[in-house]
Amino acid sequence: MMPPLDSELLRTFLAVAERGNLTHAALVVGRTQSAISMQIKRLEQTVGHSLLRRGPRGVSLTPAGQRLVPQARAVITLLDETAASMRKAEIKGPLRIGIPDEYSRTLLPAALAAFARDYPTTEVSVFCGFAAQQLAALERDDLDMAVIFDVHAADPQEVLGYDPTVWVTSTLHDCHRQSPVPVAVYWNSGWCRDYALRSLEQHAIAYRQAFSCDTASGMVAAVTTGLAIAPLARSTIPSACRALGVMDGFPQIDASRVLLKRNPARSSAAIDALAARLHTVFAPLRSVDPTRT
C-alpha cells in the first residue's frame, strides 16, 4: 500500500514545478536547496515515479510530474482554504508594503500571495520601486513596511538576509569576454555610478554602457539576450546565466543587506504577521553575512 502523501512535500514540489529552479523554490518555501532535493526524493519514493528532470538550465517535469501538478495544486488550495476559514482570530488589513523591483519576479510575489490566502480579510497593496522611493513613501506614511537593499550598517532586527550584487553574464553568449565589455545600467542611478561602474574602474576593466533602463526586468533582458552584462542580486540570477567572479576577472559589486523597514507610526497584527512571514521566507539568505568574509 502506498504511504499517504505529505502536504508539505506537495508544496515543495509545486514551488519547484512553478519556478523550474531549485534555488528559487528554496527561497520561496524557506528551506535550503539540499532540503528541497531531499523532499522531492521522498515524494518520488512515495508516488513511485520520477517527477523532475535535472538539466544545466534548471529542472523540468517528467510526464508523471505533469500529471501530479493539477492534483497537488487542488490539494494545497483546499488545505489553505480550510485553514483560513477555521482561524479563530481574523487578521484584518489594509496592509501596504514596498518591495524591490529585483524581487518582483521571484520570491516575494509568491510569499505575498500565500499571505493573502492565509489571511483573506487583509487587503494587501504592493508598491514596487527603488529603495529611495520606498523610504520616501514610508516618511509620507504611504507604506506600512518596505523591503529594501542597503550596503550600510543596520539594526540586526531589520536584516532579512544578505544578497550581494554581482556582475551577471549569459552562459549562451559570454559577452563579458569583449573589450570594452558592454554593461547594462539603471537610468540616473547613483548606486550604479558609485558601486557598479566604480567596481569595474577600480579593477581597470574597460567598459561601455550598452543598455540603460529603470527596471530589473530590463536588466535581465539585457543579460539573457547577450547585449550586456548587468548588476543583479545573486539570488535573482536567471536561468542560463551566471555570476562573474574572481576567476573571470570581475569583482563582487557590493555586500547588500536586505532590510525590512517598518513605519514607526503604524502597528497592527497584520503588519506583525507579514513581517514574521518575510523573515521566514528570507531565512536561507541569513546563513552567511558576506561583510564578515
N, C-alpha and C positions, 0 to 999 in steps of 0.2 A: 504494500500500500504506500502510495506517495505521501511523504510528510506534508503537513499543512504549510501553505505559503506564508512567509513573514512579510507583513505590510511594509516594514522599513526597507527590506530588500527590493520590493517593488518600487518604492520611492526612489531609491538609488538607481535602479535600472532605468526609470523614466528620465531622471536627470541626465544620465549618460546618453540615452537614446535621443533626447531633445537637443543636446549640445554636440554630440559626436566627438566629445573630448573628455577624457578622464579628469584632467586638471581642472577644467571649468566646472565639471559636475561636482568635484570635491569641494570647491569653494561654495557652491550653492547649498549642499547638504551639510557643510561644516565638518567634514572629515578629511583625513589625509588621502592622497592618491592610492597608497598601498591598501588602506582600509576599504576604499571603493573597489579595488580589484578583488579583494577577498570576498566582499559582499556579492559581487557579480558571480564569482566562482561558486559560492554557496547556493545562489539562486539557480545557476545552471545545473548543479548537482540535484537540486530539489525537483526541477521540471524535467530533468533527463535530456536536455538539449543544449547545444552551444547557442548562445544568444548574440554574441558580438564577434566581429572580425577585427583584429588589430592591424593597423597599417601605418605607414610613415606619416600620414596626414591626420591621424586620429583613429576613430573606430566607426564601423558601420554595422547595421543589423543583419543577422542571418535571417532566412525565411521564418525560423521559429521565433526569433526576436520580433520580427514584423507582426506576427500573429499575436504575440503577447502584449504589444503596446496598447491597443484599444481596450483590452481586458484589464490590464493593470491600471490604466487611467480611470476606468469606470470604478474599480475597487477603491482607489485612493480618493476619488471625488466623493464617493458615498461615505467613506470614513471621515473625511474632512467636514462634510455637511452634517453628519451625525454629531461629531464633536462640537461643532459650532452651535448647533441647536440645543445641546444639552448643557452648555455653560451656565453655571449658577449666577455668575455676575457678568453682566454685559459691560464691555469696554467701549465707550462711545467716543466719537470724534467731534469736530473735524481735526485733522492732523495734516500739517504742511511740512514737507521735507524737501530739501535741496540735495541733488546728487551730482557728481562729476559726469561730464559727457563720456569719459572713458569707460565708466561702468554702466552706461545706459543700455548697452547691448550684451552685457554679460550677467554677473551675479545679482545685481540689485533689482532689476525688474522682477525676476522670479521670486526674490525674497519679499518684495513689497506685495506682489500678487498673493503669495502664500499668507502673509499677514492679513490682507484684506479678506481672504477666505476664512481665516480663523476668527476674525473679529468683524463680522458683516455689518455691525452698526457703526463702525468707524467710516469716516469719509476722507480717504487719503488723497491728497493733492501733491503732485510731484513737480518740482522745478528743476530743470537740467541746465547747468551753467558752470562757469569758471568759479574758482574759489573767491575771488574778489567780489563777484556778483552775489554769491551766496552770503558772504559776510555782511555785505551792504544790506541785503534783504533781511538778515537777522536783526541788524541795527534798526531797520524800519519797522520791525515787528511784522514782517510779511511771511516769515518762516518760524516754525517751532524748533526745527533742528536742521543741520546740514552736514553732509559728508564731504570733506574737502581733503586735498593734498597739502602738506606743509613740510618744508625741509627744516624748519626751526624747532627748537626745544618746545615741548608741550607738557601739559598736565598728563601724567600717565593714565589717569582715569578717562581722558579723552581719546586715547590711542586705540583705534580699532585693529590696526595691523601695520605692516611695513611692506611697501610695494615700490621698490626702486624703479626709476625711469631709465631705460636703456635704449640704445640705437637698435632698430629692428630692420632686417632686410628680408626679401623674399628668397626662399630656397630654390625657386624656379628661375630667378633672373640674376641674382648676385650682383646687383648694380653697385654694391659697396666696393667692388674692385676697380671702379672707374676713378680717374683722377682728372679734374677735381670730382669728388663724389657728389652726386645730386642729393639734396636734402629737402625734406618737407618741413615747413614751419607754420606756426599759428600766426594769423594776421596780428600786427601791432601787439605782440606778446613780449612783455618784459622778461618773463621766465625763459622764453626761447632764446632771447638775446643774452641773458645773464648766466644761463646754465647750459642749455643745449648747444648753441653755437660756440660759446666760450669753451666748452669741453673739447671741441674739435680744434679750436685755435691754440689751446694750451698744449695740445699734443701734435701741433704742426701738421694737421690734416687739412689738405686743400679741399674746399667745398664750393658748391654753387647752389643757390636757392632755386630749386626746380619746381616747387609746388608750394602754394600757400592756401590756407583755408582757416576756418574758425571752428571746426568740429573734429572729434576723434574719428568719426566715420570717414571723413575726408583723408585723414592721415592713413587709415587702414587701406583705403582705396589706392593711395599713392604707393604704399608698400607692396600690396598684393599684385598690382599691375606692373611692378618693376620700374615705375617712374622715379622713385627716390627711396632713400632710407628715411625713417621717421622716428621721433622720440615717443615711446609708448611705455605705459606702466607694464612691468614684467608679467603680471597676471592676466593682462588683456591681449597678449600676443596672439594673433590669429593663426589658423592652421596654414601650413605651407610657408610659414615664416619662422624666423629665429632671432634671438638676441645676438648682437655683435659684442664680442668680449675681447679680453686681452690678447688671445691667440689671433684675433683678426686685426689687432692694432687699434681697437676702439675702446675708449673708457666708458665706465658707467657714468651716467649724467648726474644723477643725484641719489639720495637715500631717503626718498619721501616717506613720511608717515601719513597714514590715512587716519584722519581725526573725525570724531563725531562732536560737532559744536552744537550746544543747546542754547535756546533762547532763555536767558535768566528770568524773563518776565512771564514765561509760560510753563505751566506744570500740570500734568494730568496723568491718569492711569494709562491712557492710550500712548502718550509720549514715552512713559517708562517702559511699557510693553514693547514698543517698537525699538527702543534703544537696546533692550535686552536681546531682541531678535537679531539686531545688527551685530552686536558683539559676538553672538554665536556664529553668524554667517562668516565673519571675518577671522574666526579663530585660527584657521590654517595659516593666515598671514602674520600671526603674532609669534610664531615659533622662533623666528630669528630676527634680531634687531641689526640691520646692516650697518648702523652707525657705530657698532661696537666690534665689528670685524676688521 
